[in-house]
Amino acid sequence: MSPATLAVAAGRPPREQGAPVNPPVVLSSTYVSTGVPGPERLYARYDTETWQPLEEAVGQLEAADLPALVFASGMAAIDAVLHLATPGTAIVAPRHAYLATLTAAHELTAREGGVVREVDIADTDAVIAALAPADGPAASLLWIETPTNPMLEVADVPALAAAARAAGVLTVVDNTFATPLAQRPLTQGADVVVHSVTKYLAGHSDLVMGAAVTSDPALRGRIHARRTTGGAIAGPWETWLALRGLRTLALRVERSQASALELARRLAGHPLVAEVQHPGLPTHPQHERAAALMDGFGSIITLRPRGGAEAADALTRAVHLWVPATSLGGVESSLERRRRLPAEAPTVPADLLRLSVGIEDVEDLWADLDQALRATA
Ligand SMILES: *Cc1c(COP(=O)(O)O)cnc(C)c1O
């Protein structure tokens, strides 16, 4: 079945007469356990029946053979998966990966030995060369984010995953930006997929949650063990909200992707815009790769207005409908100038605005952007 159908149908209770259509929320920290061998559940930090439907749905959406593992946040999932790296080796990662991911990778390797090798993830040859260079430790983990945050570089996942596998390196893909509607990295050779469920999967900017997905029982076991000891588990109410949000994933993403492409095209012709990037534009450096590997181009646009960082900041104050805020993937459209954050990579232009396109009417979104660009010119 297509991901659009799975988002609605997966993780439902068994169809028995009188059964609820939606899974219940169970509020219990512990389970009856009498010493007879094999209680299915023991304690709510290990596994709960409230996580299970969401874990099944996310696993099926990512075309995995096993259910996902949900976490308290995207970063909790990412931290657990980074721990798959062998101490003393290299983690190869995009230089424009999500900031906290890079911080977590650097902290982990600083503690356990090893290095983080930051690469241009769109440059396939350079990434492959970084897996086993002559002058440093070989990699045990290849971290891919595609499209990257916020530069929207698109990676050749099948080529990178094949090279990594041949070199004995695990491939992880952060699929937050694309969503499983646009790409399913496990079907392209990746070993593990991670998500910030906070963004498109939940979709309403009302909770923070993460997930890790793999078809490999041994890897799932290691990630699960890390969740159990790390303890960064999702609460039952957030889990219920996330599954409720997931049911409309296809409608939201189809709408926001279509609007993003339309807005990107119009912005590219706007006299007050210096540069626009979106993987759906033919001018994007990896447009053809994105067209070949993805079903849709995502809902993020980057925009550099004429007038530099000051004009970009002024634009975030001049919009009425777009919300000036960090994060992305909600039903509401939002925008932010990334370099206002001191930790953002210096290779991200100071005047770059990241736009997350939501599900409002595209003409209203356009009118607001256009008036804000004119107001700040
Ligand atoms: C937001 C985000 C994360 C972190 O997820 P949280 O849910 O905020 O912990 C990781 N990767 C990407 C690409 C993100 O956008």
The ligand as an SDF file (V2000), in Angstrom:
LIG
                    3D

 15 15  0  0  0  0  0  0  0  0999 V2000
   14.1480   19.4170   14.4470 C   0  0  0  0  0  0  0  0  0  0  0  0
   15.1100   18.4770   13.8150 C   0  0  0  0  0  0  0  0  0  0  0  0
   15.8230   17.5660   14.5970 C   0  0  0  0  0  0  0  0  0  0  0  0
   15.7210   17.5200   16.1000 C   0  0  0  0  0  0  0  0  0  0  0  0
   14.4610   17.0670   16.5130 O   0  0  0  0  0  0  0  0  0  0  0  0
   13.7730   17.5040   17.9210 P   0  0  0  0  0  0  0  0  0  0  0  0
   12.4550   16.8300   17.8320 O   0  0  0  0  0  0  0  0  0  0  0  0
   13.7270   19.0110   17.9300 O   0  0  0  0  0  0  0  0  0  0  0  0
   14.6330   16.9870   19.0130 O   0  0  0  0  0  0  0  0  0  0  0  0
   16.6880   16.6880   13.9400 C   0  0  0  0  0  0  0  0  0  0  0  0
   16.8480   16.7210   12.6060 N   0  0  0  0  0  0  0  0  0  0  0  0
   16.1840   17.5960   11.8260 C   0  0  0  0  0  0  0  0  0  0  0  0
   16.4120   17.5830   10.3600 C   0  0  0  0  0  0  0  0  0  0  0  0
   15.2870   18.4990   12.4000 C   0  0  0  0  0  0  0  0  0  0  0  0
   14.6490   19.3780   11.6300 O   0  0  0  0  0  0  0  0  0  0  0  0
  1  2  1  0
  2  3  1  0
  2 14  2  0
  3  4  1  0
  3 10  2  0
  4  5  1  0
  5  6  1  0
  6  7  2  0
  6  8  1  0
  6  9  1  0
 10 11  1  0
 11 12  2  0
 12 13  1  0
 12 14  1  0
 14 15  1  0
M  END
$$$$
